Amino acid sequence: MAVGLDYAVLPVPNRADWIAVVPSFGIQCGSDAIALFYRRQGAHWREAMVRRSAPYKEVNGGWENLHIDAPRAGPDGRWYVALTHGTPWCTSIWSGYHVELVRPTADPLRPDIFLRRHLGYNRGFDTMVTAAPRWFEVRLVDFSHDDNIWVRTSVQRWAIEGDHTRRIPPVALNAQDFVDEWIMTPWREASAWSAPGLAAWHRKLGFADADKTEIDTWFDQIRACPGNRTEVALGSEDGQEYYLMVRRRGLAFRLLGLSRRHDLRCAGPNLKHDKPLLRGL
């Protein structure tokens, strides 16, 4: 049952001739919202774009904590609106987080949605959103594949290239979170961060592909190695140890190899952490 109705009138960043009117209303265990965009034409405001949730039967279809951003136009003169929001849920602090990058068209009800992503997130932590002309980024706290750690920082950054997007670095803040992201990401995307020959290992250890072999792993030790490399050791339910060699260059991480044996050159302090690190690169 809906509880109350509020309205917010917001300026659209970097668009002096646009405003957003956001009605929001209570639903069970949370709220929903609608984004109504208007553009000034002479002395009048005209409806320019409408975004709202699709019809839903469960509360996690609602748009909760809707955030609107718009960077200045890029070198090609084009610009976009970023819509991000969480979703309500009644029984858990875990829920879904949705991203839409859209451009207006001649039809307010049919905007050009050129990126749509559904992410997992923990509502107990802050989420950081950055919209730039050539890229867009969300940082949030998501599941770790390691049940003993429970949470990790996920960095999702996309390059904006006309009507297309492409995920780019950073995908993590450190080697541990990079391995978590590698394990939790489908191979079609994680392959871009991997040396050749690692697809079979991803099928064995990964969680995102339907054909994976079921095996649970956890972080054991994480040691610095020469040459900006880090060895991430995973313990597993099959009694094996897996050693993943990660290289960092600038913002980018790459999985160079995977072995069953520890590299003796990796003798630095244990860098394993148990809490998400939202700030700092």
Secondary structure, 3 states (H helix, E strand, C coil): CCEEEEEEEEEECCEEEEEEEEEEEEECCEEEEEEEEEEEECCEEEEEEEEECCCCCCHHHCCEEEEEECCCCCCCCCCCEEEEEECCCCCCCEEEEEEEEEECCCCCCCCEEEEEEEEEEECCCCCEEEECCCEEEEEEEEECCCCCCCEEEEEEEEEEECCEEEECCCCCCCHHHHHHHHHHCCHHHHHHHECCCCHHHHHHHCCCCCCCCCCCEEEEEEEEECCCEEEEEEEECCCCEEEEEEEEECCEEEEEEEECCCCCCCCCCECCCCCCCCCCC
